[in-house]
Amino acid sequence: MSDNGDDTSRPDRASRLADLADWTAPEPPAGDSLDRAAPEVPETPDPGAAGTRAGVAVGGTADAADDGELAVARREFARLLGEFRRTAVLVPFDEHDSPWTADLNGVRWICAFSNEEALTRFALARGETRREWKYRRILGARLLDVMVPLLPGPGGVALDAGSDDGMLFPPVRGIVPDAVAVDLGETGNGTEGTE
């Protein structure tokens, strides 16, 4: 399969994830009633809550130190976003040949994984290592610019869902196309409706 993300018509690669894992899934604690019906997606920041914007923490005061930290955080997020856009990631597909998604807080998240090991950890956490997982390699840019707009309602991408290193690319301007972005009404510096 080509890593350029443009050729999705070739046959899916099926992987028996249990063959990739050299560890076993931990047993859930006694009395744990995990909902296995939907993929676990890390908690998303509330776009309306003070202190968050596009997955990046923002300071509550306007002093020079907070402005500097905010600028550093924005540059780091922009770097991670650029890296994601240029990288082919693994997107699992369900039995209906649709990307695996999870709904959380009114947002539909396309689940994507940085490598087979991350997908394996996800399958282990869900207790679904015995089935074959069909997936395709798709460029992050294609996910954000083409596939997210096809989702019904607000959508984003959850990279390595359920892991400590997971990352969310929420439906806001600068990440997804403006036509499908959720307008937060501010730019993060307290200026309403300006850029």
Long-range contacts (C-beta under 8 A, 24 or more apart in sequence): 1-136, 1-137, 2-137, 3-88, 3-137, 4-88, 4-139, 5-88, 5-137, 5-138, 5-139, 5-141, 5-142, 6-139, 6-142, 8-136, 8-138, 12-93, 12-134, 12-135, 12-136, 13-134, 13-135, 13-136, 14-132, 14-133, 14-134, 15-116, 15-119, 15-132, 15-133, 15-135, 16-132, 17-116, 17-119, 17-120, 17-123, 17-124, 17-129, 17-133, 18-129, 18-130, 20-116, 20-117, 20-120, 21-120, 21-124, 21-129, 23-124, 24-124, 25-124, 25-125, 25-127, 25-129, 36-126, 36-127, 36-128, 38-102, 38-103, 39-100, 39-101, 39-102, 39-111, 39-122, 39-126, 39-158, 39-161, 39-162, 40-102, 40-125, 40-126, 40-161, 40-162, 41-102, 41-104, 41-109, 41-111, 41-158, 41-161, 41-162, 41-168, 42-158, 42-161, 42-162, 42-166, 42-168, 43-104, 44-104, 44-105, 44-107, 44-168, 44-170, 45-168, 45-170, 46-105, 47-170, 47-172, 47-182, 47-184, 48-184, 53-172, 53-184, 53-186, 53-188, 54-170, 54-172, 54-174, 54-175, 55-167, 55-168, 55-169, 55-170, 58-188, 62-190, 70-188, 74-188, 80-167, 81-169, 81-174, 81-175, 84-140, 84-157, 84-159, 84-167, 84-169, 85-139, 85-140, 85-141, 85-144, 86-139, 86-140, 86-141, 87-114, 87-139, 87-140, 88-137, 88-138, 88-139, 88-140, 89-113, 89-114, 89-137, 89-138, 89-139, 89-140, 89-143, 89-159, 90-114, 90-115, 90-116, 90-118, 90-119, 90-135, 90-136, 90-137, 91-135, 91-136, 91-137, 91-138, 91-143, 92-119, 92-133, 92-134, 92-135, 93-134, 93-135, 93-136, 99-147, 101-151, 101-155, 102-158, 102-161, 106-153, 106-154, 107-153, 107-154, 107-155, 107-156, 107-170, 107-171, 108-151, 108-152, 108-153, 108-154, 108-155, 108-156, 109-155, 109-156, 109-157, 109-158, 109-161, 109-168, 110-143, 110-147, 110-148, 110-151, 110-155, 110-156, 110-157, 110-158, 111-158, 111-161, 112-138, 112-140, 112-143, 112-157, 112-158, 112-159, 112-160, 113-159, 113-160, 113-161, 114-159, 114-160, 118-160, 118-163, 121-162, 121-163, 122-160, 122-161, 122-162, 122-163, 125-162, 140-169, 144-169, 144-175, 144-176, 144-177, 145-176, 145-177, 148-176, 148-177, 148-180, 149-176, 149-177, 149-179, 149-180, 151-180, 154-180, 154-182, 155-180
